[in-house]
Amino acid sequence: MYLDAIKKQEIFEKYGKSNTDTGSAEAQIALFSYRISHLTEHMKLNRKDYSTERALTMLVGKRRRLLDYLKTNDIARYRAIIKTLGLRK
């Protein structure tokens, strides 16, 4: 499987406060970004996989909502996560 418990802990440790910090917005955004990149590669090979396309669209929306939340409440955290993940130019 592409995302096992060890990979999740690495993501949470790198972007969250600790490896058990699964609730912070930064950790969730990083996890969603990893999943989005994986599903994007899958969609390049399987163009007619509509259920995966819907899941990808929903993940992008979740990440967008979390980014909007960070932008309105703490602009410094928003800019930091954008810079580390490279989501914007």
N, C-alpha and C positions, 0 to 999 in steps of 0.2 A: 504494500500500500504506500502511496506517496506521502502520506502524513501520519506518522505514528506518534506515540506519546513522547518519545525522545526528541523528535523534531519540534513538537509543540513546546516542550520545556525550553529548548534552545531559543525559540522565538520569544517566549515570555520572559526569559532571563535577559535577553538582549534589549528588548524594547519596554518591558515592564519594570516594576520595582524589584521583583525577585522571580524565581522560576515558578512560584505558586501564585503569582499575581495575574490571574486570568481575567479580572474584571476591569482593569484600567482601559481607558479609551485607546491609548497608544498600543497596548498589547493586542487588543481586538483588531485595530486597524492593520497592524502588521500581519496578523494571522489571516485576515480577509485578503490582504494584498498577495500573500503567498498562495492562497487558494485560487484567487482570480488569475494569477499568472499560470498556474497549472491548468485551469479550465480553458484558458485562452489557447494554450498549446493544443489541448484536446480538440477544441473547436476548429482549429486550422486543419486538422486531419479528418474530422468527422463533421462535415458541414450540415448534414441533415439530422443531427442529434438535437432535436428540439427541446427535450427535457433538460439537457445540460445547458442549452442556451438560456432557458428560463432561469435555471439555478444561477447561472453566471450573472444575468441581469439583476436578480434579487440580491446577490452578494455585492455587486457594484452599488446598488441602492443603499444597502446597509452601511457600507463603508462611507458613502457620501453623507448619510445622516450623522454618523459619528464625527466625520470631519467638520460638518456644519456646527455640531454641538461644541466641539473644541474651539472652533473659530469664534463663536459668540461668547463663550465663557472664559477661555484662557488662550489669548492669541499667541503667547510665547510657546506654549506646548504645541499648538497647531503648527507654528512655523518650524519647530524642532522636528516634529514627526514628518512633515513634508520634506524637509531637507534630508533626513536620514534615509527615507524610503525613495526619494527621488520621484515623487508623484507629479510635481509641477516643474515648469521650466524656470 
